[in-house]
Structure formats: structure tokens, C-alpha cells
Amino acid sequence: MQTIQRRSPVQFGSPRMTETRNNWTIALSYDDEGKGPFLVDLCHKTRWDLQDKGLDAISPLDLKIPGAPGTCSLENGVLINRMNRTQAAIWLLDTATPELPAETGYTDVTESTVFLALFGPRIFSIAEKLTSLDFLDPGKTAPFLFQGPFSHVPCQIVTLEKNSDESGGILLTCSRGYSHSMVHAIRDAGAAFGLRPAGENRFSDWLKALA
């Protein structure tokens, strides 16, 4: 039987270190990543869409779904984003890849979407060149979700960290078909700020620092 090969739609060049996991070839690090800001390909991270009219009674992976649209929870490496009354997005940010729950309402959207992390110094200056969404909204506590345009593309975007010195980070996902134009726009907007591709190791270190 032929082994399925999963391929990210995002290409940053040749990584320094890679790892094969769940049939994905994952970039762990790149040469000359620098001190940030960073752009990381997370397309291999498992992502589920959950739709159910009884959403408040469901506990994905034994975790509670936030109650209000636009609110998020991050626990045990699992980010749950409440989208509306009947829909939530579940992003597994750790290296674990559990099976899709057997209950109805879940859809695995991992391979139909692109998933990127953008974090480090001056990250919000880069983002404001691509969207009018306010990722530093003082009335919101990270993590929180926006559903809106980023580089004119409909996206789900989570502010995972925000600091007064403009360091912090966002995660964004959109349809896989926009991957090339999205990455091009982000790298072009970030060139003046020293934005560089980084591997999963850099993302994991950032995520651990948030815990």
C-alpha cells in the first residue's frame, strides 16, 4: 500500500532541520532565523471545525468551548475559538494528533486550509499594512478571534499575545487556495521589519513561553 504524502502549500526554501510526522515533512528550523519577527508554516497542525446547535453542551477533548463569539481558550496546547452560536474552530497547536471525535458535527479542515503564525517584535506594524482589524484592541484580552479580511482574504485570525511594545503574535487560517498570495503579501509587508521564515521549534518555544 502506498503511503500518503501530505504536503504544505507553503514553501519558504530549504530548511536546516526537518522531521516527518503523520506523513508531513515539517520544517523544524531554518538558517539565519534571527531574532524576529517570524513567519511559521503550521499547515501540518490539526484543525477541526465543529458545528452543532447544542454547542454549549459539547466538550472537545474534555475542554470547554468559550461561551461568547470572538472569545478563545488555550489549554494543554489546544486553542478553541468560538465563532458564532453554533460553530467553533479547534486548533491543536501541540505535536499530538488525536483522532477526529466520532460524534457528528466535526470536520477535519487541516488539508483544506493554510495555517500560519506571525509573531515577534513589530508584528502588529506588519499586520496593519494588511488589514484594518485591531489586534491590539484594549477592550479584548488575548487570546481572541477576528473573522475578517487579511490581505483582502476572508480569514480566521487569533491574537494569541499582545504587548505594549508591539511584540506579540497572531495565528491565521484561510482557504488553502490563497496560500501563495497570502504568504507573498505577508513577506512583502514584513520585509522592512526584518520578517523571516522560522521553523516549528521557534513556534514551540514561543507557545511554551505563553503558558
Backbone as numpy.savetxt, mean C-alpha at the origin, in Angstrom:
# Nx Ny Nz CAx CAy CAz Cx Cy Cz
3.38 -30.72 -13.40 2.53 -29.52 -13.40 3.41 -28.27 -13.40
3.11 -27.33 -14.27 3.90 -26.11 -14.37 3.61 -25.18 -13.20
4.68 -24.65 -12.61 4.53 -23.72 -11.49 4.08 -22.36 -11.99
3.09 -21.80 -11.32 2.61 -20.47 -11.68 3.66 -19.43 -11.30
3.98 -18.55 -12.22 4.90 -17.46 -11.95 4.12 -16.15 -11.87
4.17 -15.53 -10.70 3.48 -14.25 -10.53 4.47 -13.11 -10.77
4.02 -12.12 -11.52 4.91 -11.03 -11.89 4.30 -9.69 -11.53
5.10 -8.86 -10.91 4.65 -7.51 -10.60 4.61 -6.68 -11.88
3.61 -5.80 -12.01 3.58 -4.91 -13.17 4.55 -3.73 -13.02
5.22 -3.65 -11.87 6.13 -2.54 -11.57 7.57 -3.00 -11.75
8.35 -2.23 -12.48 9.75 -2.55 -12.71 10.62 -1.35 -12.35
11.57 -1.56 -11.43 12.48 -0.50 -10.99 13.92 -0.74 -11.44
14.16 -1.73 -12.26 15.54 -2.09 -12.59 15.96 -3.32 -11.82
17.26 -3.59 -11.81 17.79 -4.81 -11.20 18.01 -4.61 -9.70
17.32 -5.38 -8.85 17.55 -5.28 -7.40 18.85 -5.94 -7.00
19.37 -5.54 -5.84 20.60 -6.14 -5.31 20.33 -7.50 -4.68
19.19 -7.61 -3.98 18.80 -8.87 -3.35 17.35 -9.18 -3.68
17.05 -10.44 -3.95 15.68 -10.87 -4.22 15.36 -12.13 -3.40
14.08 -12.40 -3.33 13.60 -13.62 -2.66 12.36 -14.10 -3.38
12.23 -15.41 -3.53 11.03 -15.98 -4.13 10.10 -16.43 -3.02
8.87 -15.91 -3.06 7.89 -16.22 -2.03 6.50 -16.32 -2.65
5.84 -17.43 -2.45 4.49 -17.63 -2.98 4.46 -17.37 -4.49
5.54 -17.80 -5.17 5.68 -17.69 -6.63 5.90 -16.26 -7.12
6.18 -15.32 -6.22 6.56 -13.97 -6.58 8.07 -13.82 -6.41
8.72 -13.13 -7.32 10.11 -12.73 -7.13 10.10 -11.34 -6.53
10.57 -11.23 -5.30 10.41 -10.00 -4.52 11.76 -9.29 -4.38
11.77 -8.03 -4.69 12.99 -7.22 -4.51 13.13 -6.86 -3.03
14.20 -7.34 -2.40 14.44 -7.05 -1.00 15.23 -5.76 -0.81
16.12 -5.44 -1.75 16.91 -4.21 -1.64 17.47 -3.84 -3.01
17.81 -2.56 -3.13 18.45 -2.03 -4.34 19.75 -1.34 -3.94
20.66 -1.23 -4.88 21.87 -0.46 -4.65 21.53 1.02 -4.50
22.27 1.71 -3.64 22.15 3.17 -3.51 20.72 3.62 -3.18
20.09 2.96 -2.21 18.74 3.38 -1.81 18.74 4.74 -1.12
19.85 5.09 -0.50 19.96 6.38 0.15 19.14 6.47 1.42
18.83 7.69 1.84 18.11 7.94 3.09 16.65 8.31 2.86
16.18 8.18 1.64 14.79 8.49 1.37 14.63 9.89 0.81
13.46 10.16 0.28 12.24 9.35 0.32 12.33 8.10 -0.56
11.43 7.14 -0.27 11.48 5.85 -0.93 10.16 5.52 -1.63
10.28 4.76 -2.71 9.14 4.19 -3.42 9.33 2.68 -3.45
8.37 1.92 -2.92 8.51 0.47 -2.80 7.35 -0.23 -3.50
7.68 -1.24 -4.27 6.70 -2.10 -4.93 6.20 -3.13 -3.93
4.90 -3.09 -3.63 4.28 -4.05 -2.70 3.24 -4.91 -3.40
3.34 -5.04 -4.71 2.30 -5.75 -5.46 2.14 -7.20 -5.02
3.17 -7.78 -4.41 3.09 -9.16 -3.95 2.35 -9.31 -2.63
2.07 -8.21 -1.95 1.37 -8.28 -0.68 -0.12 -8.61 -0.90
-0.63 -9.56 -0.14 -2.01 -10.01 -0.31 -3.00 -8.90 0.04
-4.01 -8.73 -0.84 -5.04 -7.72 -0.62 -6.41 -8.33 -0.91
-7.33 -8.13 0.03 -8.69 -8.64 -0.12 -9.69 -7.49 -0.13
-10.72 -7.65 -0.92 -11.89 -6.78 -0.87 -13.01 -7.55 -0.19
-13.68 -6.93 0.75 -14.77 -7.58 1.49 -16.03 -6.74 1.35
-17.10 -7.36 0.86 -18.38 -6.67 0.72 -19.48 -7.52 1.34
-20.21 -6.90 2.27 -21.29 -7.62 2.96 -22.17 -6.59 3.67
-23.48 -6.78 3.61 -24.37 -5.83 4.27 -24.28 -5.93 5.79
-23.75 -7.05 6.28 -23.54 -7.21 7.71 -22.09 -7.04 8.11
-21.43 -6.06 7.52 -19.99 -5.89 7.69 -19.57 -5.76 9.15
-20.37 -5.10 9.96 -19.98 -4.84 11.34 -19.92 -6.11 12.18
-20.48 -7.18 11.70 -20.48 -8.44 12.45 -19.36 -9.38 12.02
-18.54 -8.95 11.04 -17.49 -9.80 10.50 -16.14 -9.40 11.09
-15.31 -10.41 11.39 -13.99 -10.17 11.97 -12.92 -10.86 11.13
-12.42 -10.21 10.08 -11.39 -10.85 9.25 -10.13 -11.15 10.06
-9.68 -12.41 10.00 -8.49 -12.83 10.74 -8.61 -12.49 12.23
-9.85 -12.53 12.73 -10.16 -12.23 14.14 -9.86 -10.79 14.51
-9.92 -9.88 13.53 -9.69 -8.46 13.78 -10.97 -7.67 13.51
-11.15 -6.58 14.23 -12.35 -5.77 14.10 -12.23 -4.80 12.93
-13.28 -4.68 12.15 -13.34 -3.70 11.07 -13.71 -2.34 11.64
-12.99 -1.28 11.32 -13.34 0.06 11.82 -14.78 0.42 11.44
-15.42 1.22 12.29 -16.84 1.47 12.12 -17.21 2.54 11.12
-16.39 3.59 10.98 -16.76 4.73 10.14 -16.00 4.71 8.82
-16.66 5.04 7.71 -15.96 5.14 6.42 -14.78 6.10 6.50
-13.65 5.67 5.92 -12.46 6.49 5.94 -11.52 6.19 7.10
-11.97 5.39 8.06 -11.13 5.02 9.19 -10.43 3.69 8.92
-9.29 3.50 9.57 -8.46 2.31 9.34 -7.95 1.78 10.67
-7.57 0.52 10.65 -6.89 -0.07 11.81 -5.67 -0.84 11.31
-4.60 -0.79 12.07 -3.38 -1.53 11.75 -3.02 -2.35 12.97
-3.08 -3.66 12.82 -2.81 -4.57 13.93 -2.21 -5.86 13.39
-1.11 -6.28 14.01 -0.45 -7.53 13.62 -0.10 -7.57 12.13
0.27 -6.41 11.58 0.65 -6.36 10.18 -0.52 -6.39 9.21
-1.74 -6.26 9.70 -2.94 -6.26 8.86 -3.58 -4.88 8.91
-3.71 -4.24 7.74 -4.36 -2.94 7.64 -5.77 -3.13 7.10
-6.77 -2.71 7.87 -8.17 -2.82 7.45 -8.72 -1.42 7.25
-9.25 -1.16 6.06 -9.74 0.16 5.69 -11.25 0.09 5.46
-12.00 0.88 6.21 -13.45 0.92 6.03 -13.76 1.88 4.88
-14.36 1.36 3.80 -14.61 2.16 2.62 -16.00 2.79 2.64
-17.00 2.02 3.01 -18.37 2.51 3.10 -19.17 1.57 3.99
-20.49 1.68 3.94 -21.32 0.89 4.86 -21.16 -0.61 4.66
-20.89 -1.04 3.43 -20.90 -2.47 3.13 -19.56 -3.00 2.60
-18.50 -2.17 2.61 -17.25 -2.59 1.96 -16.03 -2.19 2.79
-15.06 -3.11 2.83 -13.78 -2.85 3.49 -12.66 -3.46 2.65
-11.49 -2.85 2.73 -10.28 -3.38 2.08 -9.35 -3.90 3.16
-8.76 -5.06 2.92 -7.89 -5.71 3.89 -6.53 -5.93 3.22
-5.50 -5.26 3.74 -4.17 -5.32 3.16 -3.24 -6.02 4.15
-2.65 -7.12 3.74 -1.76 -7.88 4.61 -0.32 -7.41 4.37
0.19 -6.62 5.28 1.47 -5.96 5.09 2.65 -6.79 5.57
2.39 -7.83 6.34 3.44 -8.72 6.80 3.80 -9.70 5.69
4.73 -10.61 5.97 5.13 -11.58 4.95 4.19 -12.78 4.90
3.30 -12.91 5.88 2.37 -14.05 5.89 1.37 -13.94 4.75
0.95 -15.09 4.21 -0.03 -15.12 3.12 -1.11 -16.14 3.46
-2.03 -15.79 4.36 -3.08 -16.74 4.73 -4.04 -17.00 3.59
-4.75 -18.11 3.69 -5.75 -18.45 2.68 -6.91 -17.47 2.73
-7.53 -17.24 1.58 -8.73 -16.41 1.51 -9.81 -17.05 2.37
-10.44 -16.30 3.27 -11.50 -16.88 4.11 -12.59 -17.53 3.26
-13.16 -18.60 3.79 -14.15 -19.38 3.05 -15.50 -18.68 2.98
-15.74 -17.73 3.87 -17.04 -17.06 3.88 -17.24 -16.25 2.60
-18.51 -16.08 2.22 -18.83 -15.28 1.04 -18.52 -13.81 1.31
-18.28 -13.07 0.25 -18.04 -11.63 0.36 -16.60 -11.24 0.14
-15.68 -12.21 0.26 -14.26 -11.91 0.07 -13.84 -12.11 -1.38
-13.03 -11.17 -1.89 -12.41 -11.30 -3.21 -10.94 -10.97 -3.10
-10.08 -11.84 -3.62 -8.65 -11.57 -3.64 -8.35 -10.66 -4.84
-7.87 -9.45 -4.57 -7.62 -8.48 -5.64 -6.11 -8.24 -5.83
-5.29 -9.12 -5.27 -3.84 -8.93 -5.29 -3.30 -8.74 -6.70
-3.72 -9.63 -7.62 -3.13 -9.61 -8.95 -3.88 -8.70 -9.93
-4.94 -8.08 -9.49 -5.68 -7.17 -10.37 -5.39 -5.70 -10.06
-4.56 -5.46 -9.05 -4.26 -4.09 -8.65 -2.75 -3.91 -8.47
-2.32 -2.66 -8.51 -0.94 -2.31 -8.18 -0.94 -1.75 -6.76
0.16 -1.99 -6.03 0.22 -1.60 -4.63 1.60 -1.01 -4.36
1.63 0.25 -3.91 2.89 0.98 -3.74 2.95 1.63 -2.36
4.16 1.73 -1.83 4.43 2.50 -0.61 5.32 3.68 -0.96
5.00 4.82 -0.38 5.75 6.05 -0.61 6.00 6.66 0.77
7.26 6.65 1.22 7.51 7.09 2.59 8.90 7.70 2.73
9.06 8.46 3.83 10.33 9.11 4.10 10.19 10.63 4.13
11.30 11.36 4.15 11.24 12.83 4.21 10.67 13.44 2.93
9.91 14.52 3.11 9.33 15.32 2.02 8.32 14.54 1.18
7.79 13.47 1.73 6.89 12.63 0.95 5.60 13.37 0.60
5.15 14.24 1.49 3.89 14.93 1.23 4.08 16.07 0.22
5.30 16.57 0.11 5.58 17.54 -0.94 5.51 16.88 -2.31
5.93 15.64 -2.39 5.79 14.89 -3.64 4.33 14.64 -3.95
3.58 14.20 -2.93 2.18 13.85 -3.13 1.34 15.04 -3.58
1.65 16.22 -3.06 0.82 17.37 -3.41 1.01 17.80 -4.87
2.03 17.29 -5.53 2.20 17.55 -6.96 1.30 16.65 -7.80
0.72 15.63 -7.16 -0.06 14.63 -7.89 -1.52 14.57 -7.50
-1.90 15.24 -6.41 -3.29 15.19 -5.96 -3.59 16.38 -5.06
-4.86 16.71 -4.93 -5.27 17.76 -4.00 -5.73 17.18 -2.66
-5.68 15.87 -2.50 -6.07 15.24 -1.25 -5.11 15.66 -0.13
-5.65 15.91 1.06 -4.86 16.43 2.18 -4.42 15.28 3.08
-3.23 14.74 2.83 -2.74 13.62 3.62 -2.24 14.06 5.00
-2.15 15.37 5.21 -1.75 15.90 6.51 -2.92 16.55 7.25
-4.13 16.19 6.90 -5.34 16.74 7.52 -5.21 16.69 9.04
-5.17 17.85 9.71 -4.99 17.86 11.17 -6.18 17.26 11.93
-7.30 17.14 11.25 -8.48 16.57 11.90 -8.53 15.05 11.85
-7.55 14.43 11.23 -7.52 12.97 11.10 -6.28 12.39 11.76
-6.46 11.23 12.37 -5.36 10.51 13.02 -4.97 9.32 12.16
-3.70 9.21 11.83 -3.23 8.10 11.01 -3.35 6.77 11.80
-3.71 5.70 11.07 -3.94 5.63 9.62 -5.37 6.03 9.24
-5.50 6.66 8.07 -6.84 6.98 7.56 -6.83 6.85 6.05
-8.03 6.66 5.49 -8.20 6.32 4.08 -8.81 7.46 3.29
-8.29 7.68 2.08 -8.94 8.50 1.06 -9.26 7.62 -0.14
-10.39 7.88 -0.75 -10.73 7.27 -2.03 -10.89 8.41 -3.02
-9.92 8.56 -3.88 -9.95 9.70 -4.79 -8.84 9.61 -5.80
-8.68 10.69 -6.56 -7.68 10.66 -7.64 -6.26 10.92 -7.14
-5.34 10.17 -7.69 -3.91 10.39 -7.48 -3.28 10.29 -8.86
-2.70 11.37 -9.33 -2.23 11.45 -10.71 -3.37 11.13 -11.68
-4.57 11.66 -11.35 -5.78 11.54 -12.17 -6.31 10.10 -12.26
-5.84 9.21 -11.39 -6.26 7.81 -11.40 -7.05 7.53 -10.12
-8.23 6.88 -10.21 -8.99 6.51 -9.01 -8.16 5.55 -8.15
-7.98 5.89 -6.88 -7.13 5.10 -5.99 -7.76 4.97 -4.61
-7.30 3.96 -3.88 -7.44 3.92 -2.43 -6.07 4.29 -1.87
-6.04 5.28 -0.97 -4.77 5.78 -0.45 -4.89 5.92 1.07
-3.93 5.35 1.78 -3.93 5.41 3.24 -2.72 6.21 3.71
-2.97 7.24 4.52 -1.87 7.88 5.25 -1.55 7.00 6.43
-0.38 6.37 6.39 0.01 5.45 7.45 0.79 6.17 8.55
1.47 7.25 8.17 2.22 8.03 9.15 2.29 9.47 8.67
2.14 10.42 9.60 2.33 11.83 9.26 3.03 12.52 10.42
4.05 13.28 10.08 4.83 14.02 11.07 4.88 15.48 10.67
5.13 16.35 11.66 5.12 17.79 11.40 6.25 18.23 10.49
7.32 17.44 10.41 8.44 17.83 9.56 8.26 17.30 8.13
7.05 16.89 7.80 6.68 16.40 6.48 7.22 15.01 6.18
7.84 14.35 7.14 8.18 12.96 6.91 6.96 12.12 7.27
6.87 10.95 6.69 5.73 10.08 6.92 5.59 9.15 5.75
4.37 8.70 5.51 4.22 7.79 4.39 2.78 7.45 4.06
2.59 7.06 2.81 1.28 6.64 2.33 1.41 5.31 1.59
0.31 4.58 1.56 0.17 3.38 0.75 -0.94 3.64 -0.25
-0.77 3.20 -1.49 -1.83 3.41 -2.46 -2.00 2.20 -3.37
-3.23 1.98 -3.78 -3.54 0.90 -4.70 -4.53 1.40 -5.75
-4.37 0.89 -6.95 -5.26 1.23 -8.05 -5.26 0.06 -9.03
-6.04 0.17 -10.09 -6.10 -0.89 -11.08 -4.72 -1.17 -11.67
-4.43 -2.45 -11.89 -3.13 -2.87 -12.40 -2.79 -2.21 -13.74
-3.80 -1.91 -14.54 -3.57 -1.33 -15.85 -2.93 0.04 -15.80
-3.00 0.71 -14.65 -2.41 2.05 -14.51 -0.98 2.00 -13.97
-0.43 0.82 -13.76 0.84 0.70 -13.04 1.97 1.50 -13.69
2.14 1.37 -14.99 3.26 2.04 -15.66 3.14 3.55 -15.55
1.96 4.10 -15.87 1.79 5.55 -15.83 1.84 6.08 -14.39
1.35 5.31 -13.43 1.39 5.74 -12.03 2.82 5.83 -11.53
3.61 4.80 -11.77 5.01 4.81 -11.32 5.79 5.91 -12.01
5.55 6.10 -13.30 6.24 7.17 -14.04 5.91 8.53 -13.43
4.64 8.77 -13.12 4.23 10.07 -12.56 4.85 10.29 -11.19
4.87 9.25 -10.35 5.42 9.39 -9.00 6.93 9.66 -9.06
7.63 8.90 -9.90 9.08 9.08 -9.97 9.44 10.45 -10.57
8.64 10.90 -11.52 8.88 12.22 -12.09 8.65 13.31 -11.05
7.55 13.19 -10.27 7.25 14.18 -9.24 8.28 14.16 -8.12
8.86 12.99 -7.86 9.79 12.86 -6.75 11.24 13.09 -7.09
11.55 13.27 -8.37 12.95 13.40 -8.79 13.65 14.55 -8.09
12.97 15.68 -7.95 13.58 16.86 -7.32 13.83 16.66 -5.83
13.19 15.67 -5.23 13.32 15.42 -3.80 14.20 14.20 -3.50
14.80 13.63 -4.53 15.68 12.49 -4.34 14.97 11.18 -4.14
13.74 11.05 -4.62 12.98 9.81 -4.48 13.70 8.66 -5.18
13.84 7.54 -4.47 14.51 6.38 -5.05 13.72 5.11 -4.78
13.82 4.13 -5.68 13.20 2.82 -5.41 13.92 2.14 -4.24
13.16 1.43 -3.44 13.72 0.65 -2.34 13.03 -0.70 -2.30
13.64 -1.63 -1.58 13.11 -2.98 -1.52 12.22 -3.22 -0.31
11.72 -4.45 -0.21 10.80 -4.80 0.87 11.46 -4.66 2.25
12.78 -4.89 2.34 13.44 -4.77 3.63 13.30 -3.37 4.21
13.43 -2.37 3.35 13.30 -0.98 3.81 11.87 -0.72 4.28
10.89 -1.25 3.56 9.49 -1.10 3.97 9.24 -1.79 5.30
9.77 -3.00 5.48 9.56 -3.75 6.71 10.15 -3.00 7.91
11.31 -2.39 7.73 11.92 -1.62 8.82 11.03 -0.43 9.19
10.48 0.24 8.20 9.58 1.37 8.46 8.33 0.91 9.20
7.76 -0.21 8.76 6.53 -0.72 9.36 6.78 -1.10 10.82
7.92 -1.72 11.10 8.25 -2.09 12.48 8.39 -0.85 13.35
8.93 0.21 12.79 9.12 1.45 13.58 7.78 2.09 13.94
6.73 1.79 13.16 5.41 2.35 13.46 4.70 1.60 14.58
5.13 0.36 14.83 4.43 -0.49 15.80 4.62 0.05 17.24
